Amino acid sequence: MQLLKNLFNRLSDSLLVSVPSRIRAARDFASAPVLRLVSNKPDAPVGDSAAKRAPAHSTGQVEALEEALRKSQAWFLARQDASEGYWVAELEADTTLTSEYLMLRRFLDCIDPERERKAVRYLKSAQLPDGGWPIYHGGPAEISASVKAYFALKLSGVSADEPFMVNARTCILDKGGVVAANVFTKIALALFGQYDWRGVPSMPPEIMLLPKRFYFSIYAISYWSRAVLIPLLIIFAKRPMCHVPSEQGIDELYTQPPAEIDYGTVPPFRKDRTWFTARNFFINLDALLKIYDRSPVEWVRQKALKCAENWMLDHMKGSGGLGAIYPAMANSVMALHCLGYKNDDPLMVKAMREIEELEIHDTVQDNGQCVDAMHLQPCHSPIWDTALLINALIEAGMPQDHPALQKASTWLLFKQTKTVGDWIISSPGAEPGGWYFQFENELFPDVDDSAVVLMALAKVHLSDEAQQRLAIRRGCRWVTAMQGSDGGWGAYDVDNNRIVFNYIPFADHRALLDPSTADLAGRCLEMLATLGYDWTHPAVASALTFVKNDQEQDGSWYGRWGVNYIYGTWSVLSGLRAIGEDLSSPYIRRAVSWVESKQNPDGGWGESCLSYGDVSQSGRGDSTPSQTAWALLALMAGGVTDSFSLARGIHYLIRNQRKDGSWEEVRHTGTGFPRVFYLRYHWYCQYFPLWALAMYRNLKTRGTTRADELRLQAYQSGQFRSPR
């Protein structure tokens, strides 16, 4: 068997197709010794012996790699924003947001017939053959998405007698009807009189009056939950009603007459059989809150509503809308409406304009014809896209002072937060310095974006080096201040991990919190190493302990922000390699073996969103360019440089690259909320393959990566480290 493996490894270089013409090799890196580790551990190996030399390679392989890298870089350079220098692509979700958008415009009585027609075409095109609508590409019909799409179509004038609506109705009833939908769907329906408020969990606005550090404070839940919930508190208290004609109602989606429903026996109020559980406790508490809601203490209620209004108005001051995410933005508009703001009020006009900027106008196929359509994305992702791409382009050999990189990096510098945000509640000693995800979201920077931006800025040469160093040091201080007591990092707050909150009836999506995750811990370790720190940094020891404790039995790591175990394992292995962990450690070798075991017969890797609900599906799914790239990056970070599986994966990427230098990917490989909301980053399939191909080329031709060389330079110079 070992002889066979050695034979496969020797043949691996010839697997890659050659291109017909020789092209100029990428610019050589600055001469530097091969990096072993960014630490002073002399006995910690990088990986197998191939990582310490420049392995033999065929001319055809180098030409194929160089051609693929050249085409990919050219594709990106043609798509950079000419005026400001950022890169951004569409961030696609599912049909839910478009359905909600149609409801919002009907609720506000600001119907645009053309928008409505285009949205209806989109919803029809996204319907599955069984009649329902999925929440990710290739997934099954999902009850909540299907109910919302059906109701939005009826609101838009589509007859329930249309064959595709009959098909949808059958699918929804087979899945339990309206009562089987989630809480957010029921809230949306209640606003139109299509669901009884008795079946909706109580969330009294009085919780705004609780002390900020109180156990059940509004600041004890995640940023996205806070931004979505606070406007809802106003809506819950006001309970507005948008009346619709009976023919636009959805009584036909109930398995029994709505008047006969016992809401205590259907989700989210169906109790556990065991007498005392956390779930049963909160259901009983909800019953008490409903009694209070019928006759609240008026002066307390008004004070709470004013507090919620002030918070909301204060957080809407920026140009990105409340929280810069659609659900919170839409709720803020409805809350303003409940408070008496008219549609032509400047604040309402501004808020609606920010929502309209999330529209994507494209085309779909309708009866064999290409027709105009429209759907909504949840938010913009320019900082994330730009920072990741800079890292990929640097690895691909682009000069550190290339004009495109300088322009993009300067834009990132000006996006660093200078304002104290909600994070100050959980990290009172921190100072502003992070980066957010969108064009503007000043009050809500996140650890993941900040870490990736810092890595990107540390790899480029800017004319104002003093400003560059200052921004990097300030950003690093903010990220390290956001480390949790468990050694890991959450995205937006510290120690946002009171898991009992997920048993609240309102939280049936089980995404109310923002606890530490392995993918963020790996990213922060990689960031620290990129800035020139090593294993002696105070944050590293506890982070390594967290990562080791969070590893799955099969060797993989869960991916909170990308699908799923492939993403998490890549993130962690990249951080471990960078910070100087011994790559021969058994727990790292188990992770590498897990990645290799998940390779598909076509040479690629893939993982379905199903793995969030069924761990047996981890690492299993149709191959995609982005997930193949993550797997390859994970293997190389784990010390693999000469293997049959690595070469097959590289061959998969080159074989599937299109003539214009891009890759195609239709699956959702990003994660908003596991099991509930998934994302398709349209450029994940572009910059991650570029990154993986570049890293492979560098390891094969130089025995080291560009990132390794730059980490060594940062470590030796100490230019980005803050004085201790």
Disulfide bonds with the S-S distance in Angstrom:
none
